[in-house]
Amino acid sequence: MTTATQDPAPPAEDAPAGRRRRRGGGLGSYLLVRALLIIPTVFILVTTVFFLMRTTGDPITAALGGRLPADQLAERIREAGYDRPLLVQYLDYLGGLLRGDFGTTLSDRRPVTDVLVTYGAATLELTVYSMAVALLVGIPLGMVAARLRDRFPDAALRFFAIFCYATPVFFAGLLLKLVFSVWLGWLPVAGRVSTRGELQLTRGDTHTGIYLIDAISTGDGELVGEVLRYAVLPSLALGLLTAGVFLRLVRTNMIGTLGSGYVEAARSRGVAESRLVRKHAYRPALVPIITVIGLQIALVLSGAVLTETTFEWRGLGFQLGQYLQARDFVAVQGIVALLAVIVALTNFVVDVVAALIDPRVRYS
């Protein structure tokens, strides 16, 4: 009598690895999907801006109507191609964007790419300063509010946070100028640097458009200090707007972390409260901050329009306001398209960082 033999069963698949494969892909697939999402995001925003700009007619008429005779206006419209069907103009605009051609401004006849390069560095510099203010103010104060929960300092800090993100940025800017420039005379009222400083930067060897880097390259400590003094008020006005969001977010997450099981276990072993905050609750509370930074970059860029106008900080936001007043829709489209790309790329970088530091992220 023969005994039936069974083939040995295949080795069991490692459960976590199997789950990762069934979810489809791990970190690489996740990053690929997030990168591909940049394309429809930018496409939708650029398309929306293009057609909204055309609701008032062609850009030539909007910018120059009433200032040119009818025959000259019609000739300008024909030369620019705005007498063609709207769909043809739209496809031509998309083709130009793919080639890196954002068009030519109507008010000063400059290539939009030249405008972006000239003024983009100033907006980048202000954005970095503002985010530094937001992080340096919001995170420590959020930790203090969480540790002193339901006490007077906590209530005062929560009120401060609400005041920061509920106050219009232009009003905060005017208030800061009134107090620190007009009444106290400590800081400059407007601009990025004095006229003398501009001349020194022009004579320097480095011309990045980021004044702090250019000033450092000159080796003149007084010029570096002047650049920083001019940056204080606009950075505070724009940075405090985001600091209020970070403060409340850190407070909420730290309170939740301090009440979690592993923190309670450490507390029961006699670990000091200050050590619990530094070693156990601090890092988990910062993970949501990283995921929110991308959204706050968009908020900072939108606030930069009013901030730069209030402080005459000649960046993209300031120029966008000028082009809107001149009804130069070609320039507006180009600046908005660039800002859309910046926001989309920033969100992608934030997603990558969050995926790398937070093991709870599911890659699908």
Residue pairs with C-beta under 8 A, 6 or more apart in sequence:
20 26
20 363
23 362
23 363
23 364
24 364
25 363
25 364
26 363
27 355
27 356
27 363
29 363
29 364
30 355
30 361
30 363
30 364
31 351
31 352
31 355
34 348
34 351
34 352
35 348
37 348
38 341
38 344
38 345
38 348
41 340
41 344
42 337
42 340
42 341
42 344
45 336
45 337
45 340
46 94
46 97
46 333
46 336
46 337
46 340
47 90
49 332
49 333
49 336
49 337
50 90
50 93
50 333
51 90
53 59
53 329
53 332
53 333
54 86
54 89
56 62
58 77
58 80
58 82
58 83
59 80
59 82
59 106
59 327
59 328
59 329
59 330
60 73
60 76
60 77
60 80
60 82
60 106
61 73
61 77
62 327
62 329
63 106
63 107
63 326
63 327
63 328
63 329
64 73
64 76
64 106
65 73
68 76
77 83
81 89
81 92
82 89
84 92
93 103
93 333
96 102
96 103
97 337
100 113
101 113
102 111
102 112
102 113
102 116
102 330
102 333
102 334
102 337
102 338
103 111
103 112
103 330
103 331
103 333
103 334
104 110
104 111
104 112
104 330
105 111
105 112
105 115
105 323
105 328
105 330
105 331
106 326
106 328
106 329
106 330
106 331
107 323
107 326
107 328
107 331
112 330
112 331
112 333
112 334
112 335
113 334
115 316
115 319
115 331
115 334
115 335
116 316
116 334
116 335
116 338
117 209
118 209
119 314
119 315
119 316
119 318
119 319
120 209
120 315
120 316
120 338
121 208
121 209
121 210
121 315
122 192
122 209
122 210
122 211
122 308
122 313
122 314
122 315
122 316
122 318
123 301
123 304
123 308
123 315
123 316
123 317
124 210
125 209
125 210
125 211
125 212
125 231
125 315
126 231
126 234
126 235
126 238
126 304
126 307
126 308
126 313
126 315
127 297
127 300
127 301
127 304
129 231
129 234
129 235
129 239
130 234
130 235
130 238
130 239
130 242
130 300
130 307
131 239
131 242
131 293
131 296
131 297
131 300
132 235
132 239
133 235
133 236
133 238
133 239
133 240
133 243
134 239
134 240
134 241
134 242
134 243
134 245
134 246
134 296
135 243
135 246
135 289
137 239
137 240
137 243
137 246
137 247
138 161
138 242
138 243
138 244
138 245
138 246
138 247
138 249
138 250
139 246
139 247
139 250
139 286
139 289
141 157
141 160
141 161
141 243
141 247
142 157
142 246
142 247
142 248
142 249
142 250
142 251
142 254
142 285
143 250
143 251
143 254
143 277
143 282
143 285
144 153
144 157
145 153
145 154
145 157
145 158
145 247
145 250
145 251
146 154
146 250
146 251
146 252
146 254
146 255
146 258
146 277
146 281
146 285
147 254
147 273
147 277
148 154
149 251
149 255
154 251
157 247
157 251
158 248
158 251
160 244
160 247
161 243
161 244
161 245
161 247
161 248
162 244
163 244
164 240
164 241
164 243
164 244
164 247
165 241
165 242
165 244
165 245
166 244
167 240
167 241
168 306
169 237
169 238
169 241
169 303
169 306
169 307
169 310
170 306
170 307
170 309
170 310
172 236
172 237
172 240
172 241
173 233
173 234
173 237
173 306
173 307
173 310
173 311
174 310
176 233
176 236
176 237
177 189
177 190
177 233
177 310
177 311
180 186
180 187
180 232
180 233
181 187
181 188
181 189
181 233
182 189
187 229
187 230
187 232
187 233
188 194
188 229
188 230
188 233
189 311
190 310
190 311
190 312
190 313
191 230
191 311
191 312
191 313
192 211
192 227
192 230
192 231
192 313
192 314
193 201
193 211
193 215
193 223
193 226
193 227
193 230
194 226
194 230
197 215
197 223
197 226
197 227
200 215
200 218
200 220
200 223
201 207
201 211
201 214
201 215
201 218
201 223
204 214
204 215
204 217
204 218
205 217
205 218
206 213
206 214
206 217
206 218
207 214
208 214
211 227
212 224
212 227
212 228
212 231
215 223
215 224
215 226
215 227
216 224
233 311
234 307
234 308
234 310
234 311
234 313
237 307
237 310
237 311
238 300
238 303
238 304
238 307
241 299
241 300
241 303
242 296
242 299
242 300
245 292
245 296
245 299
246 289
246 292
246 296
249 288
249 289
249 292
250 285
250 286
250 289
253 284
253 285
253 287
253 288
254 277
254 281
254 282
254 285
257 263
257 280
257 281
257 284
257 285
258 276
258 277
258 281
262 280
263 276
263 280
263 281
266 276
266 280
267 273
267 276
271 280
287 354
287 357
287 358
290 350
290 353
290 354
290 357
291 350
291 351
291 354
293 346
293 350
294 343
294 346
294 347
294 349
294 350
294 351
295 347
297 342
297 343
297 346
297 347
298 343
298 346
301 317
301 339
301 342
301 343
304 315
304 316
304 317
305 317
305 318
305 320
305 321
306 317
307 313
307 317
308 314
308 315
308 316
308 317
308 318
308 321
309 317
309 318
309 321
312 318
316 335
316 338
316 339
319 331
319 335
320 331
320 332
320 335
320 336
323 331
323 332
323 335
324 332
354 361
355 361
355 363
